[in-house]
Amino acid sequence: MVGAAVKIADADGLSAVSIRRVAAELGARTMSLYSHIDGKDDLLHLMRERVAGETIIRGDLPDDWRAATRRIANRLRETILRHSWVIHLLGHSGHIGPNTLRHLEQSLRALTRLTPDPRAALYIAIAVDQYVLGHVTAEVTRRPALAHPYTRMLLDGGEFPTLAPLVAGGLPRAADSFERGLTWLLNGIEAAHR
């Protein structure tokens, strides 16, 4: 059921997900799904948790905290880009599931190699996740918006002499921008914990 819902969201967006549509995808009666979930909110939570499971790196992480944190951050970015609709669910539910906790636990384990202070490691893990989420949200929303005719008209109007040539010349590749920003963030974290 959850896999079918994720497949629908990946193909047609989160707004296309309904209990009725998932039931049709599974060849089941709509009411039969309610024996497994209470309603759409439960389904959305389970979808978010399914995606969170994809962020977890199986096997050993690199011994170096930077390499491990970079790998976790890249996995999180790749996962959200595959399921960009999940951005709309980040503040949706008041509870956190086991896969979200596993992701955080993995980040904290990587950061124990930088600092023995678990509270500092938590702040760092949150900062890295927030950087990733912010960058991916911009990747998904801002780039198409810059190509919009209205935005192009504003940029061509002369009011933005610094920004306009940068956009006209082509923005940096999203992956390059992500890696550069992540490096700056990790450099700052390392400098603060020397």
Secondary structure, DSSP 8 states (H G I E B T S, - for coil): -HHHHHHHHHHH-GGG--HHHHHHHHT--HHHHTTT-SSHHHHHHHHHHHHHHHTS--S---SSHHHHHHHHHHHHHHHHHHTGGGGGGTTT-SS--HHHHHHHHHHHHHHTTT-S-HHHHHHHHHHHHHHHHHHHHHHHHHHHHHTSHHHHHHHHTTS-TTHHHHHHT----HHHHHHHHHHHHHHHHHHHT-
